[in-house]
Amino acid sequence: MNTTYSQPWSLPRKDAIPKRRMLLLEIILVGGLLLLPLQAVKLSIAQPAHLWVLIALVVMLFYERPRLSGTELIAYAAFVYFTLALTFMQDYTRIKEMDQLVKFVLFYPAFYVVGKWLGWHFGDRSLPLAYGFLFIFLIFQYAAQALHIPVIYEEISFGQGALHGTFKERNWLAVYFLLLSYVLLLKDRSNRGFLLFFGLNIVVMLLSGSKTTFIAAGIVFLLQSRLPLWIKILPVIIGAMFYLSIFSEELTGDRLAVKLEEERGLAFTVSLDLLRANPFGYGLGFVEAFFSNTWIQVRGLGEGTNSVFSVPLDLWLIAGPFGFAMWLVIFAGVGNSATRVLAPIAALSLLNPLHQSELVYFFMGFLVSQDKFQRLALQRAKKIAEIINATNEFSREYKHRAEKLP
């Protein structure tokens, strides 16, 4: 049987993949990376990526079991159980709670599991789509918006002038390019890899106006660069100065006051008041209904928005402490040996509702599995090196003794 290997120490023989199956995995991965951005396309109530993930899930289950840790299973099961209980046993006004339920019970975990599956099998293999694709795809996103291409592009009422392309909003476009380039960076941490990573994300930031993704990129540099810490300080200072020069107007004066008093700051204050009144959570559909009917007007919240701006805060509103526990495990990697690789996403989730995006779950799963694969491969390589060194030492000793024989 023909099998594919990248490095002799990478995979034990039982995990070697036939070439035909590897080709199938490449097709599935390319399909997902191309369909995830098509958020404006509707197939009844679903998006193309929803159909893709169901097909990928069936293929995965045909060949192997889901790659989930005990910590992930416990955190997610507890979250779902208490979410269901709080949603159906509390008498609060709700909006679209069933739509949310389908996503949290079926689609979000499906994207995460499929991401872990593909991340493991591409742990030491090059992705079929790399930076060439990303730069060309960015040009395509710009063209789709400039030409208002039917079906794949949908105009939005906020963030006028910012690039969002085939995505629902500009932040999802920026997150997609950030996370895919992050996956590529972990495969090539050379100076060239970091230059491509930052070059792409700076262009995306300028076109989309997404501020927080550039901060996440800085965290990636601090945690993943092999440079000594004292050398990292200078690029971080330069990046911070560049960031402030671009967004200085939005981070000072009236615009900052609006964010604090009418938008995110006010949403945070109101959310804390809700948690003081009921620290065990409110279930699904509550946030949209509450902010649609309350006398407190929070910019960006209300009808059509089903979460507050912060993932840990919103998950606590949904399922109380068990929602926060899910954030710790799935988004921050606590108890899952993935804290370092997920740190940029955890930081980004503090100010962005990443838990409402399928592509985020997919890339989190991919990154966790890829990181685990690389750590295990490194351990395996060290063991092989130790065995080789021990064998060489034994051979030298044996030869030395043989030479002393009469």
C-alpha positions in Angstrom: 0.0 0.0 0.0 1.4 3.4 -0.9 1.5 5.8 2.1 2.6 9.4 2.5 5.4 10.4 5.0 6.8 13.9 5.5 9.5 13.1 8.2 10.6 9.6 9.4 9.9 10.6 13.0 6.6 12.3 12.4 4.0 9.6 12.5 4.0 6.1 13.9 3.3 3.5 11.2 -0.3 2.9 12.4 -1.1 6.6 11.6 0.4 6.6 8.1 -2.2 7.7 5.5 -2.7 6.1 2.0 -2.0 8.5 -0.8 -5.5 8.4 -2.1 -7.0 9.2 1.3 -4.5 12.1 1.6 -5.7 13.4 -1.7 -9.2 13.3 -0.4 -8.2 15.2 2.7 -6.6 17.9 0.6 -9.8 18.2 -1.5 -11.8 18.5 1.8 -9.5 21.1 3.2 -9.4 23.2 0.0 -13.2 23.0 -0.2 -13.5 24.3 3.4 -11.0 27.1 2.9 -12.9 28.3 -0.2 -16.4 27.9 1.2 -15.9 29.4 4.7 -15.6 32.9 3.3 -18.9 32.7 1.3 -21.0 34.0 4.2 -23.3 36.0 2.0 -24.5 33.0 0.1 -27.6 31.3 1.4 -28.8 27.8 0.7 -32.2 27.9 2.4 -31.2 28.7 6.0 -27.7 27.4 5.7 -24.4 28.6 4.2 -22.3 26.5 1.8 -19.8 25.9 4.6 -22.5 24.2 6.7 -23.1 21.6 4.0 -19.3 21.2 3.6 -18.8 20.5 7.3 -21.5 17.8 7.4 -20.0 16.0 4.4 -16.5 16.3 6.0 -17.9 15.0 9.3 -19.4 11.9 7.6 -16.1 11.2 5.8 -14.1 11.6 9.0 -16.4 9.2 10.9 -16.1 6.7 8.1 -12.3 6.5 8.7 -11.7 7.3 12.3 -13.1 8.5 15.6 -13.2 12.3 16.6 -9.9 13.5 18.1 -11.3 15.0 21.3 -9.6 15.2 24.7 -11.4 14.4 28.0 -11.2 18.0 29.0 -12.9 19.2 25.8 -15.7 16.6 26.1 -16.4 17.4 29.8 -16.4 21.2 29.2 -18.6 21.0 26.2 -21.0 18.5 27.6 -21.5 20.5 30.7 -22.0 23.7 28.6 -24.7 22.0 26.4 -26.5 20.4 29.4 -26.8 23.7 31.4 -27.5 25.7 28.2 -30.5 23.5 27.4 -31.7 23.6 31.0 -31.4 27.3 31.3 -33.0 27.9 27.9 -36.1 25.8 28.4 -36.6 26.0 32.2 -36.4 29.8 32.6 -39.3 32.1 31.6 -37.5 34.9 29.7 -38.4 36.4 26.4 -36.2 35.0 23.7 -35.4 35.5 20.0 -34.1 32.8 17.6 -33.1 30.5 20.4 -33.6 27.4 18.3 -31.3 28.8 15.6 -28.7 29.3 18.2 -29.3 25.9 19.7 -28.7 24.2 16.3 -25.4 26.1 15.9 -24.1 25.4 19.4 -25.2 21.7 19.5 -24.4 20.7 15.9 -22.5 23.1 13.7 -19.9 24.7 16.0 -18.7 21.4 17.4 -18.7 19.9 13.9 -16.4 22.6 12.6 -14.1 22.2 15.6 -13.9 18.4 15.3 -13.3 18.6 11.5 -10.7 21.2 12.1 -8.9 18.9 14.7 -9.1 16.0 12.2 -7.5 18.0 9.4 -5.0 19.7 11.6 -3.7 16.4 12.8 -3.2 14.9 9.3 -1.6 18.1 8.0 0.6 18.4 11.1 3.8 17.9 9.2 2.6 18.5 5.6 2.4 21.7 3.6 -1.1 23.1 3.1 -2.4 22.9 -0.5 -3.2 26.6 -0.2 -0.5 29.1 1.0 0.4 32.8 0.9 0.0 32.9 -2.9 -3.6 31.9 -2.5 -4.1 34.4 0.4 -2.9 37.4 -1.6 -4.8 36.4 -4.7 -7.9 35.8 -2.5 -7.6 39.2 -0.9 -7.6 40.8 -4.4 -10.7 38.7 -5.2 -12.4 40.0 -2.0 -11.6 43.6 -3.0 -13.0 42.9 -6.5 -16.2 41.3 -5.2 -17.0 44.3 -3.1 -15.9 46.9 -5.8 -18.0 45.2 -8.5 -20.9 44.2 -6.2 -20.8 40.7 -7.6 -24.3 39.1 -7.2 -24.9 36.2 -4.9 -21.5 36.2 -3.2 -21.5 39.9 -2.1 -24.0 41.5 0.3 -23.9 45.2 1.2 -24.0 46.0 4.9 -25.2 49.1 6.7 -22.2 49.6 9.0 -18.5 49.9 8.4 -19.0 51.8 5.2 -15.8 52.0 3.1 -14.1 49.1 4.9 -13.4 45.9 3.0 -15.6 42.9 4.0 -15.9 41.2 0.6 -17.9 38.0 0.7 -17.9 38.0 4.5 -20.8 39.3 6.7 -18.6 42.0 8.1 -15.0 43.2 8.0 -13.9 41.6 11.3 -14.6 38.1 9.9 -12.6 38.8 6.8 -9.6 40.0 9.0 -10.0 37.0 11.3 -10.0 34.5 8.3 -6.7 35.9 6.9 -5.2 36.1 10.4 -5.9 32.6 11.4 -5.0 30.9 8.1 -1.7 32.9 7.9 -1.2 31.8 11.6 -1.5 28.2 10.6 1.1 28.8 7.8 3.4 30.6 10.2 3.5 27.7 12.6 4.8 25.6 9.7 7.5 28.1 8.8 8.8 30.3 11.6 11.7 31.7 9.6 12.2 35.4 9.0 10.6 35.0 5.7 7.6 33.4 7.3 7.1 36.3 9.8 7.6 38.9 7.0 4.8 37.2 4.9 2.6 36.9 8.0 2.9 40.5 9.0 2.9 41.8 5.4 -0.4 40.1 4.7 -2.1 41.1 8.0 -1.0 44.8 7.7 -2.6 45.0 4.3 -5.7 43.3 5.6 -5.8 45.7 8.5 -5.5 48.8 6.3 -8.2 47.6 3.9 -10.7 46.3 6.5 -10.0 48.7 9.4 -10.1 45.8 11.8 -8.0 46.9 14.8 -8.0 44.0 17.2 -6.6 41.4 14.7 -3.3 43.3 14.5 -3.0 43.1 18.3 -3.5 39.3 18.0 -0.8 39.3 15.3 1.6 41.0 17.8 0.8 38.3 20.4 1.7 35.7 17.8 5.0 37.3 17.2 5.8 37.5 20.9 4.9 33.8 21.6 6.1 32.1 18.4 9.2 34.0 17.3 12.5 32.3 18.2 14.2 35.6 18.8 15.4 36.5 22.3 12.9 38.5 24.3 15.0 41.7 24.4 15.2 41.7 20.6 11.4 41.3 20.3 10.8 44.5 22.1 11.9 46.8 19.3 9.5 45.3 16.6 6.7 45.4 19.2 7.3 49.1 19.9 7.4 49.9 16.2 4.2 48.0 15.6 2.5 49.8 18.5 3.5 53.2 17.1 2.3 52.2 13.6 -1.0 51.0 15.1 -1.6 54.2 17.1 -0.7 56.3 14.1 -3.4 54.5 12.0 -6.1 54.4 14.6 -5.3 57.4 16.8 -8.6 59.2 16.0 -10.7 56.2 17.0 -8.8 55.6 20.2 -9.0 59.2 21.5 -11.5 61.9 22.0 -15.2 61.6 21.1 -14.9 58.2 19.3 -13.3 56.6 22.4 -16.0 58.2 24.6 -18.7 56.7 22.3 -17.2 53.2 22.6 -17.0 53.4 26.4 -20.3 55.2 27.1 -22.6 54.0 24.3 -21.1 50.8 22.8 -18.7 48.2 24.3 -18.2 49.9 27.7 -21.9 50.2 28.2 -22.6 46.6 27.0 -20.0 45.4 29.5 -21.6 47.3 32.4 -25.1 46.1 31.6 -23.9 42.5 31.2 -22.3 42.6 34.6 -25.6 43.9 36.1 -27.4 41.0 34.5 -24.9 38.5 35.9 -25.2 40.0 39.4 -29.0 39.5 39.1 -28.6 35.9 37.9 -25.0 34.5 38.0 -26.1 31.1 36.7 -27.0 32.4 33.2 -30.0 33.0 31.0 -29.8 30.5 28.2 -29.9 31.1 24.4 -31.8 33.9 22.7 -31.9 36.0 25.8 -29.3 38.6 24.9 -31.0 39.7 21.6 -34.4 39.8 23.2 -33.2 41.8 26.2 -31.3 44.4 24.3 -34.1 44.7 21.8 -36.6 45.6 24.5 -34.7 47.4 27.2 -34.7 51.2 27.6 -30.9 51.2 27.7 -29.8 51.7 24.1 -26.4 50.0 23.4 -24.9 50.6 20.0 -24.4 47.4 18.0 -26.8 45.4 20.2 -30.5 44.7 19.8 -32.5 43.1 17.1 -30.3 41.0 14.8 -27.4 40.7 17.3 -27.4 37.6 19.4 -24.4 38.2 21.6 -22.4 40.8 23.4 -18.9 41.8 22.3 -16.9 39.6 24.6 -16.9 35.8 24.3 -16.3 34.9 28.0 -18.9 37.4 29.1 -21.5 36.2 26.6 -20.9 32.5 27.3 -21.4 33.3 31.0 -24.6 35.0 30.2 -25.7 31.8 28.3 -24.6 29.1 30.7 -23.2 30.7 33.8 -19.9 29.4 35.1 -20.1 26.4 32.7 -20.1 28.9 29.8 -17.0 30.5 31.2 -15.4 27.1 31.7 -16.0 26.3 28.0 -14.2 29.5 27.0 -11.3 28.6 29.2 -10.9 25.1 27.6 -11.9 25.7 23.9 -10.8 29.3 23.4 -7.9 29.6 25.9 -6.7 26.0 25.8 -6.6 25.7 29.6 -6.4 22.0 30.6 -5.9 21.1 27.0 -2.1 21.8 26.6 -3.0 24.5 24.0 -2.7 27.7 26.0 0.2 29.1 24.1 -1.1 28.3 20.6 -4.6 29.7 21.4 -3.4 32.8 23.3 -3.9 35.2 20.3 -7.4 33.9 19.8 -8.2 34.1 23.5 -7.0 37.7 23.6 -9.0 38.5 20.4 -12.1 36.9 21.9 -12.2 39.3 24.9 -13.4 42.1 22.6 -15.0 40.2 19.7 -17.8 37.7 19.5 -15.7 34.9 18.0 -17.9 32.2 19.4 -20.5 33.1 16.8 -18.3 32.2 13.9 -17.9 28.8 12.3 -14.5 29.6 10.8 -13.1 30.4 14.2 -14.1 27.0 15.6 -12.6 25.3 12.5 -9.2 27.1 12.8 -9.1 26.6 16.6 -9.5 22.9 16.1 -6.9 22.9 13.4 -4.4 24.8 15.4 -4.8 22.7 18.6 -4.3 19.4 16.6 -1.4 20.8 14.6 0.3 22.1 17.7 -0.1 18.7 19.5 1.2 16.9 16.4 4.3 19.1 16.2 5.0 18.7 20.0 4.7 14.9 19.8 6.8 14.8 16.6 9.5 16.8 18.4 9.4 14.4 21.4 9.6 11.4 19.0 12.6 13.0 17.2 14.4 13.6 20.5 13.9 9.9 21.5 15.2 8.7 18.1 18.2 11.0 18.5 18.8 9.6 22.0 18.6 6.0 20.7 21.0 6.8 17.8 23.5 8.5 20.2 23.3 5.5 22.6 23.8 3.1 19.7 26.8 5.0 18.5 28.3 5.1 21.9 27.8 1.4 22.3 29.4 0.8 18.9 32.4 2.9 19.8 32.8 1.1 23.1 32.5 -2.3 21.5 35.1 -1.4 18.8 37.4 -0.1 21.5 37.2 -3.4 23.5 37.6 -5.5 20.3 40.8 -3.7 19.5 42.3 -4.6 22.8 41.7 -8.3 22.3 44.8 -10.4 21.4 
